[in-house]
Amino acid sequence: MSSFGTHRARVHDAARPVHHRLGDLRTCLQHFAPYGFRATYHHLRGSAGIPGRPEKDPESLVRAVEELHAARQVWLAAEAAYAGRRVREKRAGRRQPGRAEAWQAERRRRHGLAYCPDPRRHPAEPLPVVVRRVLYARPPEGPAPGGPWVCWVCTGPAGTELWRDGYWTYTLCAGCGVSLGRT
């Protein structure tokens, strides 16, 4: 599989057929999709204004890949900072990440910073803004005793709702649609 950068350059190449450029955008989503593939694609279609027939506005694909690229740059910078910090900690004798950082390792394993199982429900803000907020916030362990869930993405007690995909039942933030857990 080619790199994110290779497919990003192909999206920019106006000499390529539009349907190939759309395929390259979707391949970029295989490399980085903060809401999960389907929800991130849905977000980009709306934010970049990708029409049902992309040949009507081929520049919308460029806008979409650039928004995705900007969010990925935020994520890569945070990953580099985390890796540098872990190297320093290991040299100092601390072999395991702290409890406060264990959730970051879990996110890296899941490949979704703010997973939205319902592809039509996701945060409406630009991806770089949401990725930055998610990287520096800690997901809740659960609701406070006697209180509502507080979403780490929209940072508000918007309440929750259940969403089923046929196999899992997800608890979603009622405000932004991010999964707060599954059962």
C-alpha positions as CSV (number, residue, x, y, z in Angstrom):
1,M,0.0,0.0,0.0
2,S,1.3,3.4,-0.9
3,S,1.8,6.2,1.6
4,F,-0.7,8.9,2.6
5,G,1.6,11.5,0.9
6,T,1.6,9.6,-2.4
7,H,-2.2,9.4,-2.5
8,R,-2.6,13.0,-1.4
9,A,-0.4,14.1,-4.4
10,R,-2.5,12.0,-6.7
11,V,-5.7,13.8,-5.5
12,H,-4.0,17.1,-6.4
13,D,-3.1,15.8,-9.9
14,A,-5.8,17.4,-12.2
15,A,-4.6,15.3,-15.1
16,R,-6.0,12.1,-13.5
17,P,-9.6,11.1,-13.9
18,V,-11.8,12.3,-11.1
19,H,-13.0,8.9,-10.1
20,H,-9.3,7.8,-9.6
21,R,-8.7,11.0,-7.5
22,L,-11.7,10.1,-5.4
23,G,-10.3,6.6,-4.9
24,D,-7.0,8.2,-3.8
25,L,-8.9,10.3,-1.2
26,R,-10.5,7.2,0.1
27,T,-7.1,5.5,0.3
28,C,-5.9,8.4,2.4
29,L,-8.7,7.6,4.7
30,Q,-7.4,4.1,5.1
31,H,-4.2,5.7,6.5
32,F,-5.9,8.3,8.8
33,A,-9.6,8.4,9.7
34,P,-10.1,10.0,13.2
35,Y,-13.9,9.2,13.3
36,G,-13.5,5.8,11.6
37,F,-13.5,5.4,7.8
38,R,-17.2,5.9,7.1
39,A,-17.9,8.8,9.4
40,T,-14.7,10.7,8.4
41,Y,-15.6,10.3,4.7
42,H,-19.1,11.6,5.5
43,H,-17.6,14.5,7.3
44,L,-15.3,15.4,4.4
45,R,-18.1,15.1,1.9
46,G,-20.0,17.7,3.8
47,S,-17.2,20.1,4.8
48,A,-15.5,20.1,1.4
49,G,-18.8,20.0,-0.5
50,I,-18.1,16.9,-2.5
51,P,-21.1,16.4,-4.8
52,G,-22.7,13.1,-5.5
53,R,-20.9,13.3,-8.9
54,P,-17.4,14.6,-8.1
55,E,-16.7,15.5,-11.7
56,K,-19.0,18.5,-11.1
57,D,-16.5,19.9,-8.6
58,P,-13.2,18.1,-8.8
59,E,-11.6,20.8,-6.6
60,S,-13.8,19.6,-3.7
61,L,-11.5,16.5,-3.5
62,V,-8.5,18.8,-3.0
63,R,-10.3,20.7,-0.2
64,A,-11.2,17.4,1.5
65,V,-7.7,15.9,1.3
66,E,-6.2,19.1,2.6
67,E,-8.5,19.2,5.6
68,L,-7.6,15.5,6.3
69,H,-3.9,16.3,5.8
70,A,-4.0,19.3,8.3
71,A,-5.7,17.0,10.9
72,R,-3.1,14.3,10.3
73,Q,-0.2,16.8,10.8
74,V,-1.7,17.7,14.2
75,W,-1.8,14.0,15.1
76,L,1.7,13.3,13.8
77,A,3.1,16.1,15.9
78,A,1.4,14.8,19.0
79,E,2.7,11.3,18.3
80,A,6.2,12.5,17.8
81,A,6.0,14.4,21.1
82,Y,4.7,11.3,22.9
83,A,7.4,9.1,21.4
84,G,10.1,11.6,22.5
85,R,8.7,11.7,26.0
86,R,8.5,7.9,26.3
87,V,12.2,7.7,25.2
88,R,13.2,10.1,27.9
89,E,11.0,8.2,30.5
90,K,12.5,4.9,29.6
91,R,16.1,6.3,29.9
92,A,15.1,7.4,33.4
93,G,13.9,3.9,34.2
94,R,10.2,4.2,33.8
95,R,9.3,1.3,31.5
96,Q,5.5,1.5,31.5
97,P,3.5,4.5,30.5
98,G,1.7,6.2,33.3
99,R,-2.0,5.5,34.0
100,A,-2.9,8.9,32.6
101,E,-1.3,8.0,29.3
102,A,-2.7,4.4,28.9
103,W,-5.7,5.7,27.0
104,Q,-3.4,7.2,24.3
105,A,-1.9,3.7,23.7
106,E,-5.5,2.3,23.5
107,R,-6.4,4.9,20.9
108,R,-3.4,4.1,18.8
109,R,-4.4,0.4,18.8
110,R,-8.0,1.2,17.7
111,H,-7.0,3.6,14.9
112,G,-9.8,6.0,15.8
113,L,-9.2,9.1,17.8
114,A,-12.9,9.8,18.2
115,Y,-14.8,6.9,16.8
116,C,-18.2,7.6,15.5
117,P,-20.0,4.3,14.7
118,D,-23.0,6.0,13.0
119,P,-21.4,7.5,9.9
120,R,-24.0,10.3,9.7
121,R,-23.3,11.6,13.2
122,H,-19.9,13.2,13.9
123,P,-18.6,16.5,15.1
124,A,-19.3,19.3,12.7
125,E,-16.1,21.4,13.4
126,P,-13.1,21.1,11.1
127,L,-11.0,18.0,11.6
128,P,-7.9,19.7,12.8
129,V,-9.8,21.5,15.6
130,V,-11.4,18.2,16.8
131,V,-8.2,16.2,16.5
132,R,-6.3,18.8,18.6
133,R,-9.1,18.8,21.2
134,V,-9.2,15.0,21.4
135,L,-5.4,14.6,21.7
136,Y,-5.2,16.9,24.7
137,A,-8.4,15.7,26.5
138,R,-8.8,12.5,28.4
139,P,-11.8,10.3,27.7
140,P,-14.2,9.9,30.7
141,E,-14.1,6.6,32.6
142,G,-17.9,6.9,32.9
143,P,-20.4,9.4,34.3
144,A,-19.7,11.1,37.5
145,P,-21.7,9.6,40.4
146,G,-25.2,10.7,39.9
147,G,-24.2,12.9,37.0
148,P,-24.4,12.8,33.2
149,W,-21.6,11.7,30.8
150,V,-19.3,14.5,29.8
151,C,-18.0,14.1,26.2
152,W,-14.3,14.7,25.8
153,V,-14.9,15.8,22.2
154,C,-17.6,18.4,22.5
155,T,-16.7,19.0,26.1
156,G,-20.3,19.2,27.3
157,P,-22.8,17.1,29.2
158,A,-25.0,16.6,26.2
159,G,-26.4,13.4,27.4
160,T,-26.2,10.0,25.7
161,E,-28.2,7.8,23.4
162,L,-27.9,4.2,22.3
163,W,-27.1,3.2,18.7
164,R,-27.0,-0.3,17.4
165,D,-25.1,-1.6,14.4
166,G,-26.7,-5.1,14.4
167,Y,-24.0,-6.6,16.6
168,W,-22.8,-4.0,19.1
169,T,-24.7,-1.4,21.1
170,Y,-22.8,1.9,21.4
171,T,-23.4,4.7,23.9
172,L,-23.0,7.8,21.8
173,C,-22.7,11.4,22.9
174,A,-26.1,13.0,22.0
175,G,-24.3,16.2,21.0
176,C,-21.6,15.0,18.6
177,G,-22.1,11.3,18.0
178,V,-18.8,10.1,19.4
179,S,-18.8,6.7,20.9
180,L,-18.4,6.8,24.7
181,G,-18.4,3.0,24.9
182,R,-20.0,-0.2,23.6
183,T,-21.7,-3.2,25.1
